[in-house]
């Protein structure tokens, strides 16, 4: 893997780890990957195996698309982050997440369908 892709991979792992509020030590304990291995991946010094990437993806809830395609659009990255987190949840938690997301999206769609208020019309 070219160095710029290893750096991108490492940056994505570091961002996902810090977004989860984890130290390298905590990620190591929760994923079974050594702290040294995580540090080397985050610095772009190491090309991790599929097994290591899968362990980190599962714990951090990051998608493969985010890790391997540095030029994807921002909206797609945001959606892939959500999908990765969805996959990292238990089956029961995924059901709760989907019900919550459906309820929220229904409410947002209802709001967008409402007529404008007087203050919005005068602006």
DRENDO-1510 file (C-alpha; in Angstrom, 1 decimal, always signed):
<recs>
REC; n; res; u; v; w
REC; 1; UNK; +0.0; +0.0; +0.0 .
REC; 2; UNK; +1.5; +3.4; -0.9 .
REC; 3; UNK; +2.6; +5.6; +2.0 .
REC; 4; UNK; -0.1; +8.3; +1.4 .
REC; 5; UNK; -2.8; +5.6; +1.7 .
REC; 6; UNK; -1.2; +4.3; +4.9 .
REC; 7; UNK; -1.1; +7.8; +6.3 .
REC; 8; UNK; -4.8; +8.2; +5.3 .
REC; 9; UNK; -5.6; +4.9; +7.0 .
REC; 10; UNK; -3.8; +5.9; +10.1 .
REC; 11; UNK; -5.4; +9.3; +10.2 .
REC; 12; UNK; -8.9; +7.7; +9.9 .
REC; 13; UNK; -8.2; +5.2; +12.7 .
REC; 14; UNK; -6.9; +8.0; +15.0 .
REC; 15; UNK; -9.9; +10.2; +14.3 .
REC; 16; UNK; -12.3; +7.4; +14.9 .
REC; 17; UNK; -10.5; +6.4; +18.1 .
REC; 18; UNK; -10.5; +10.0; +19.4 .
REC; 19; UNK; -14.2; +10.5; +18.4 .
REC; 20; UNK; -15.0; +7.4; +20.5 .
REC; 21; UNK; -13.1; +9.0; +23.4 .
REC; 22; UNK; -10.5; +6.2; +23.5 .
REC; 23; UNK; -6.8; +6.2; +24.2 .
REC; 24; UNK; -4.6; +3.9; +22.3 .
REC; 25; UNK; -4.4; +1.8; +25.5 .
REC; 26; UNK; -8.2; +1.5; +25.8 .
REC; 27; UNK; -8.6; +0.6; +22.1 .
REC; 28; UNK; -5.9; -2.0; +22.6 .
REC; 29; UNK; -7.7; -3.6; +25.5 .
REC; 30; UNK; -11.1; -3.5; +23.7 .
REC; 31; UNK; -9.9; -4.7; +20.3 .
REC; 32; UNK; -7.1; -7.1; +21.2 .
REC; 33; UNK; -4.6; -5.2; +19.1 .
REC; 34; UNK; -1.4; -4.2; +20.8 .
REC; 35; UNK; -0.8; -0.5; +21.7 .
REC; 36; UNK; +2.4; -0.5; +19.6 .
REC; 37; UNK; +0.6; -1.9; +16.6 .
REC; 38; UNK; -2.1; +0.8; +16.9 .
REC; 39; UNK; +0.5; +3.5; +17.3 .
REC; 40; UNK; +2.3; +2.3; +14.2 .
REC; 41; UNK; -0.9; +2.1; +12.1 .
REC; 42; UNK; -1.9; +5.6; +13.2 .
REC; 43; UNK; +1.5; +7.0; +12.2 .
REC; 44; UNK; +1.2; +5.4; +8.8 .
REC; 45; UNK; +4.2; +3.2; +9.5 .
REC; 46; UNK; +2.5; -0.1; +9.2 .
REC; 47; UNK; +0.3; -1.8; +6.6 .
REC; 48; UNK; -2.1; -3.8; +8.9 .
REC; 49; UNK; -3.6; -7.1; +8.0 .
REC; 50; UNK; -7.2; -7.6; +7.1 .
REC; 51; UNK; -7.8; -9.2; +10.5 .
REC; 52; UNK; -6.4; -6.2; +12.4 .
REC; 53; UNK; -8.3; -3.7; +10.3 .
REC; 54; UNK; -11.5; -5.7; +10.9 .
REC; 55; UNK; -11.0; -5.7; +14.6 .
REC; 56; UNK; -10.4; -1.9; +14.6 .
REC; 57; UNK; -13.3; -1.3; +12.3 .
REC; 58; UNK; -15.7; -3.3; +14.5 .
REC; 59; UNK; -14.6; -1.5; +17.7 .
REC; 60; UNK; -14.5; +2.0; +16.3 .
REC; 61; UNK; -17.6; +1.7; +14.0 .
REC; 62; UNK; -15.7; +3.0; +11.0 .
REC; 63; UNK; -16.5; +1.8; +7.5 .
REC; 64; UNK; -14.1; +0.3; +5.0 .
REC; 65; UNK; -15.0; +3.0; +2.4 .
REC; 66; UNK; -13.9; +5.7; +4.8 .
REC; 67; UNK; -10.6; +3.9; +5.4 .
REC; 68; UNK; -9.8; +2.9; +1.8 .
REC; 69; UNK; -11.2; +5.7; -0.3 .
REC; 70; UNK; -9.7; +9.1; +0.7 .
REC; 71; UNK; -11.5; +11.0; -2.1 .
REC; 72; UNK; -15.1; +10.1; -1.4 .
REC; 73; UNK; -17.5; +13.0; -0.9 .
REC; 74; UNK; -18.1; +14.4; +2.6 .
REC; 75; UNK; -21.8; +13.3; +2.7 .
REC; 76; UNK; -20.8; +9.8; +1.8 .
REC; 77; UNK; -18.2; +9.8; +4.6 .
REC; 78; UNK; -20.8; +10.9; +7.1 .
REC; 79; UNK; -23.2; +8.2; +6.0 .
REC; 80; UNK; -20.5; +5.6; +6.1 .
REC; 81; UNK; -19.5; +6.6; +9.6 .
REC; 82; UNK; -23.1; +6.1; +10.7 .
REC; 83; UNK; -23.2; +2.7; +8.9 .
REC; 84; UNK; -20.0; +1.7; +10.6 .
REC; 85; UNK; -21.3; +2.6; +14.0 .
REC; 86; UNK; -24.6; +0.7; +13.2 .
REC; 87; UNK; -22.6; -2.4; +12.4 .
REC; 88; UNK; -20.6; -2.1; +15.6 .
REC; 89; UNK; -23.8; -2.3; +17.7 .
REC; 90; UNK; -25.4; -5.4; +19.0 .
REC; 91; UNK; -28.6; -6.6; +17.2 .
REC; 92; UNK; -30.8; -5.3; +20.0 .
REC; 93; UNK; -29.1; -1.9; +19.9 .
REC; 94; UNK; -29.3; -1.7; +16.1 .
REC; 95; UNK; -33.1; -2.2; +16.4 .
REC; 96; UNK; -33.2; +0.8; +18.9 .
REC; 97; UNK; -31.0; +2.8; +16.6 .
REC; 98; UNK; -33.2; +2.2; +13.6 .
REC; 99; UNK; -36.4; +3.0; +15.5 .
REC; 100; UNK; -34.9; +6.2; +16.7 .
REC; 101; UNK; -33.6; +7.2; +13.3 .
REC; 102; UNK; -36.9; +6.4; +11.7 .
REC; 103; UNK; -38.8; +8.5; +14.3 .
REC; 104; UNK; -36.3; +11.4; +13.9 .
REC; 105; UNK; -36.4; +11.3; +10.1 .
REC; 106; UNK; -40.3; +11.2; +10.1 .
REC; 107; UNK; -40.3; +14.3; +12.4 .
REC; 108; UNK; -37.8; +16.2; +10.2 .
REC; 109; UNK; -39.8; +15.3; +7.1 .
REC; 110; UNK; -43.0; +16.5; +8.7 .
REC; 111; UNK; -41.3; +19.8; +9.7 .
REC; 112; UNK; -40.1; +20.4; +6.2 .
REC; 113; UNK; -43.6; +19.9; +4.8 .
REC; 114; UNK; -45.2; +22.5; +7.1 .
REC; 115; UNK; -46.1; +25.9; +5.6 .
REC; 116; UNK; -43.7; +28.8; +6.4 .
REC; 117; UNK; -44.5; +30.8; +9.5 .
REC; 118; UNK; -45.2; +34.6; +9.3 .
REC; 119; UNK; -41.7; +35.5; +10.5 .
REC; 120; UNK; -40.1; +33.3; +7.8 .
REC; 121; UNK; -42.3; +34.9; +5.1 .
REC; 122; UNK; -41.3; +38.5; +6.1 .
REC; 123; UNK; -37.5; +37.8; +6.1 .
</recs>
